[in-house]
Structures are given as structure tokens and as C-alpha cells.
Amino acid sequence: MTSVWEFLAERFPVEKMDLQHMVQGKTVPVHRMSWAYYLGGITLFLFLIQVVTGLMLLFYYQPTVNDAYESVQYITEEVPGGHIIRNLHAWSASAMIFFVLAHLVTTFAMKAFAKPREVTWLAGIGLLLITFGFGFSGYLLPWNQIAVNATKIGLQSIEAMGQYLPASMAHLPTQLKEIIQGEASVGQATLSRFFVLHVVVLPLLSFGLIGIHLFSVQLHGMSKGVPGEVKKTEKFFPTFIIKDFSTWGAVFFIMFILAVTLPFDAFFSFPLMDPYNARGSTPDGIKPEWYFYMVYSPLEMLPYWLVMLAVNGGIVVLLLAPWIFQHTSIKTLRTLAIGFAFYFVIITLFGDVIYHLVKGGM
Ligand code: HEM
């Protein structure tokens, strides 16, 4: 108990909790990796876009299996500006995932998880998992073919974990799937649960974690981020904040142009966008969102247990990073981060090609 208290007292020093220390006196290091200090702010801005556009969609969206599809169609085709708000929500969701991953990779490469920033890092991992949770739960809400079938596949892959666990624990994944699904098959109970997760539970958790995350960032200042001594700094307020807001303006401009010109679902073929038909056959081409390809593509090629071991092991390593990598040099961390980024880009862009090559060779 005392050691937990000591740990927290060191990470949240009360004597530093004042405006002078956390805002007016704060400085930001200036070096060749300084661009990475803007990635967290951009993620925050995209989250705010999601909150505002999500609230607007809620005025019309109906979370029932009979009305969900039509209500989304109504938003897109009848409500003035509805298609822009829906596209903005969908494009910003993808952009948020991209930036949260870029922020994770760069803070890792800059060793920003090291003491005294462990709590900032752990809150960040929580936010990462929540962001993926937003993606998974939001995908089901339009209740079209791709949404319902992709959700079924996602839930089945949770259940499949049971066969690799010891007998006493083998039922747990099935139980977890049933709790999430709410009934024998994906249906109204599932839609209600995903809806509540997407619009109430995950947003509330995000507000709490973002609060802790930003408070500890302000308390400890930005980490140095590069090996050696940093000679130049700039004031956080107003210099860095003005630049931060300028990046937000640029991001909004890009998101808005995308939302006006390019419907997000233009990338899917028509049968996938049909209303879900429980008695119909599953159309070809069912896939999760692009940001799940890093798990989905290997699942198509490698044994299930191996991929799940890598995913769960990866999450544990990330959670323990402040302790596992406390003596690792920034140079080594940077190499690991570049390795992950390389894997992510290749598997996301060329997962299909690699799958066909591997299958053709067998
Ligand atoms: C919704 C998701 C997130 C939001 C809104 C967010 C926001 C921010 C902001 C505004 C900053 C300060 C500016 C910066 O250094 O970029 C920051 C710093 C930081 N974030 Fe995040 N973040 C999120 C997710 C994550 C994730 C997934 C991680 C990694 C596990 C993470 C780890 C960190 C760390 C370690 C810092 C301190 C950086 C330093 O001291 O140099 N964050 N975050």
C-alpha cells in the first residue's frame, strides 16, 4: 500500500500543480523529432470532431435492427448536410486511428514512457484500446451486410481462443462472446450493447483517461525525446499552442474537403452496403476496417494461436514497456518502432497480395 502511494506521489507531485509550472513556465524541446510533439494534439482534435459529429448523428440514428439501416440512409440522403456530418465522422475515425498509432510509435521511439511518465503511458494504452473499441462497435451500427457479418467474424475469433486455454478456463472466451453479443446470434441485443458502448461507455472512459493523460503531460512537461543534450526550447504558451492550433486548422480543412468530396462507403461494393438479411447468404469480400488488417491478414495465413499469442503478448509488452525498456537506448527503441511501422504499412497495404502469394505457393 505504501509503495503504491509513494509511486503515485512521485508521479503527481502536489507542489508542481500550479498554472505557473504547468502552463506559463512550461517549455517544449526543439530538435529534429519535434514534429512528433504535435501528434497527440492532432489525435485529441480528431476525438473532439468525433464527439461533436457523433452527437449530431444521434439526433437521427435509430439503434434497432428494423430502423438502423434506414435511419442511416435518411441521414445520408434526406437530412440537410447529413452526408457531410456522416462522412466527417467516418473519415475522422480512420484519421484518429492513424494518428493514435503514429503517436504511440513516436512516443515509444522517444522513450517518453520512462519515469516519471509511466501513468501518462498507461493511460495512453487504455486510450489506444478504447479507440479500437470505438472502431469495432461503430462498424456494426449501420446494420448493413458488411457490418453484421464482419462483427460475427470478430466475435467468433474471440470464442476460438477457448480451445487453446486450459480446460478450467476454456469456457471463458465463449462467455465473453455471449456477454458482448447478448443473445444466441448477432441481433437486437448485440446492436443495443454496441450502441451503448459506442455512445456512452467508451466516451465516458475516454474523458476520464484523456483527463489523466493530459494532466500528467502538463505536470511533467514534454520528454527530451532524442539522445544527447537538447540546446533549444520554445515556450509552451503561447508559441507551441499556436502551432498546435494551426495543425488542427489544417487537419480540419483536409477532413472537411474529404467529407464533402468523397463518401466514405464509396470504397465498398454494393452488396456489402445492402441492408443485412438474416436469411440471405453472406456476400463475398467481408472484411474488418483497414486498421484491423494487421491482425486479420496474419489470421488468414498463420495458425490462430500464433497470431493471438502475438497480439496478447504485444499488448502485455506495451503495458510493461516502462519497466521492460527502462534501460534500453533511444536508438534501439527507434529501430523497434520503425520495424513495427514497416510491418503495419506493408500488411495494411499488401496483406491481400501476400495472402494470394502464400496461398499460390502452397
Ligand atoms: C485518444 C488518444 C490519445 C490522445 C487524445 C492523446 C493526447 C496526447 C497529447 C495532447 C499529448 C501532448 C502532446 C504530445 O506529446 O503529442 C500526449 C502526450 C503523450 N502521450 Fe498521448 N494521447 C493519446 C493516446 C496515447 C497512446 C496510445 C500512447 C501510448 C501508449 C500515448 C502516450 C503518450 C505519452 C508517453 C506522452 C508524453 C509525451 C512526452 O512527454 O514527450 N498517448 N498525448
Boltz pocket constraint, residues with backbone or C-beta under 6 A from the ligand:
constraints:
  - pocket:
      binder: B
      contacts: [[A, 36], [A, 37], [A, 38], [A, 39], [A, 40], [A, 41], [A, 42], [A, 43], [A, 44], [A, 45], [A, 47], [A, 100], [A, 103], [A, 104], [A, 107], [A, 112], [A, 113], [A, 117], [A, 120], [A, 121], [A, 122], [A, 123], [A, 124], [A, 125], [A, 127], [A, 128], [A, 131], [A, 210], [A, 213], [A, 214], [A, 217], [A, 221], [A, 222], [A, 223], [A, 224], [A, 225]]
      max_distance: 6.0
